[in-house]
Amino acid sequence: MDSAPVLLAVAGSRVEADLIVGLLRTHGLRAAVVTDDAGGQEPQLQLQGGVRVLVAASEEASARRLLAAAPVAAPVDSS
């Protein structure tokens, strides 16, 4: 990233953060996942601080618009 990264979102898990980053990258934005979970060896640590999604400061506005426009999955009815 050529500009300082800024916090875009805090996800509840690495999987959720990876999905967000994938969405952003698909649209040509630079994004990264940052977490303090001992390199994936201690995933329970994700519950304490969440998993951060960072974007370049120069792309923050575009990333926020894209994330706000993303559809939210509805719960699946298992009955």
Helices and strands as residue ranges (DSSP letters): E 5-11, H 14-26, E 31-34, G 43-45, H 46-49, E 51-56, G 57-59, H 60-69
